[in-house]
Amino acid sequence: MAVMMDTSVRWQDCFGPEMVEAVSHMTYAQRYGIIPFLEWLIQAEPESLANRVRRCFAGAPGEDVESLFPDGMSHERAFVDVLNQWRDVYRVSGESHLTEGTRMHRAHSVRHALEILRDRGVRGVPENFNRKWIRVGTPPTKEFPSLGAADWPELEGYEGYERERRAMELVRSSFVSLFLYYEELFNLGQSLIRGDPPMPDQDPQARETLRNGLLIFRDHIRETGSFKLPRRVAEYVLPRDPALWSQAGHFDTAGMWDQVAVMNMAYRGCFGPLAPAMIGALGVLICDTGWNIQPARDLARDPFVFRSAEGSYVAAPSFIESFKRRAGHHVLAFLGENHQLDEGRLRAALDHWDRTIEAYDPARQLDGYACLEAAGDGSALSAADVLDRYTRMANALRAEFGHFSHDLFGDRFWIFINGNVQPRTYASGTRAIQADVYPKNSVLARPGFNFKAVRKTFLIIRRQETGSIDAVRVAAGHASSSVLMPHYLNTPVVNAELDASIRQFQDAMEAIVVRDLNQEHVALQLDRPAADLARLRRTADRAGITAALGLLDEVPDDAGPAPPALRFEPDDERLGELYLIHRKLREMQAYYPNRARFRLEFLPLLALAKAIGRELFRKHLGPRYWQAARRASLALRSQQIVLPSLED
């Protein structure tokens, strides 16, 4: 086992320039995974196996590395043994401020970093190295509370699901406010750069002063590809009076992040999204989808596939590529369009969307794709609107950095500005945003908030809306409920509801068992009104429990005449109504929040509508049906009619 020695030696001084350069080009996670391993190697005792592996990295070209190891041990075997030694030491290290989960995540990233070094031909890594040589394992799963468990004064008086909803509303509104505050700064800056005329309540002199400073800043950005200004320019040339921002556009810099460098941040925020603006948009997306942080951070630059009146369809790069392969040229022509598709193109897009889901995600785990619903009444800013507005800010930043943009941002959706010399991307492989970006008086800065709590609350609310753990499993992207139950739905609110459901089932079974006995006597013995027993038996009948037990009463022969058969008169009016009903049911199938209720009450209606349609086409009435459907569709687009309401 390697023993820790002098910690003052820098790892860069102990490895060649090829190694240092390769590490500098890695992602944040890979870089800060491999560096602890390299630092551990240079601290090993001279005769240890770890030191021999280190010497492989520093040896002369052509030197036989096998001669460094005793008893004919291969380089590969020694490399694996040393990796496992480091892994065991690093996982339990008490010197690091990192949590065990973070250390294990970085240990995972070491495997990918070593493969990068192998591909670059860095000496010291076996040529046949494979990441599977080292197994890191998974950290112990820790319980984490939902947002509703937070001790926030705004939640006082709320209980159960209403408390979770209220907490989610507080968090989402805080994310929206955070985004809008910095968007206001961006809009002011863009107006100044364009030279827009001042409004009556704005100071023309203040606007001109700030505009001159922004133009100096922009010239430097376009020339150098960075925000680093010469000290003389930053301190003496740029106007630094906070009152100018209020006079020029009523923007109060007192609420800005990083008050130490507030003027510098104010200028930078005029060119694109500052870190709080980016995290605000990301937070709204997570609140509305319940996604884990990793897929949300890894969105590509253009995640929008197409848009409809109901919402915007977004997806991960792998899903979009699968969609493109299956779609025809008439579908590919509108990919990425910002406007809503008309009925014909939307029907084709949804058809290919459904086909892609069947191939890409047959288990319906909703992983990597979603429909962001449009705001119904305009009272709340939708996630789709926030992403569109964030995209405008990000595109402006890309335009300012010109030919530097590709190297800086690549194909990433999330980009932002902070105190660094250059703006950054925000993906799962980059450093996480620190909590100090949140305003101190916001719920986002309080104990009880984190993105895991947001996801847990989202799933709890989905459980209440759908009445189904299976629906929550699908929305969460899990193949089974084994993860959901102990970690996401193991809350007093959900447990109380499940306990009540179990009790109701047990009571219904009890009512069935005693159905042939004297009900007055049974009611007396069970201390339960006879009416309750009858109600519970009716519940069991409706739920199918009685039928499943084979205890349905026989229907007597003299029960009366059978109900009349369904008749459908295929005139133009009824054909149009059939089209509208079928379209409404398809929309409900895609967007209805209570999936259990849809399956129970409306799925049979959809099957009936399809059966009538098949019979019409079998009778060669298809052309008449499509004529009526086109007339109804035109009437919908011209707002002469609306889709029927089936819930009245």
Buried (B, 14 or more C-beta within 10 A) or exposed (E): EBEEBEEEEEBBEBBBEBBEEBBEEBBBBBBBBBBBBBBBBBBBEEEBBBBBBBBBBBBEEEEEBEEBBEEEBEBBEBBBBBBBBBBEBBBEEEEEEBEBEBBBBBBBBBBBBBBBBBEEEBBBBBEEBEBEBBEBEEBEEEEEBBBBBBEBEEBEEBEBBBBBBBBBBBBBBBBBBBBBBBBBBBBBBBBBBEEEEBEEEBBEEBBBBBBBBBEBBBEBBBEEBBBEBEEEEBEEBBBBEBEBBBBBBEBEBEBBBBEEEBBBBBBBBBBBBBBBBBBBBBBBBBBBBBBBBEBBBBBBBBBBBBBBEBBBBBBBBEBBEBBBEBBEEEBEEBBEEEEBBEBEBBEBBBEBBEBBBEEBBEEEBBBBBBBBBBEEEEEEBBBBBBBBBBBBBBBBBBEBBEEBBEEBBEEBBBBBBBBEEBBBBBBBBBEBBEEEBBBEEBBBBBEBBBBBBBBBBBBBBBBBBBBBBEBBBBBBBBEEBEBBBEBBBEBEBBEEBBEEEEEBBEBBBBBBEBBEEEBEEBBEEBEBEBEEBBBBBEBBBEEEBBEEEEBEEEEEEEEEEEEEEEEEEBEEEEBBBBBBBBBBBBBBBEEBEBBEBBBEBBBEBBEBBEEBBEEBEEEEBEEBBEEBBBBBBEBBEEEEEEBEEEEE
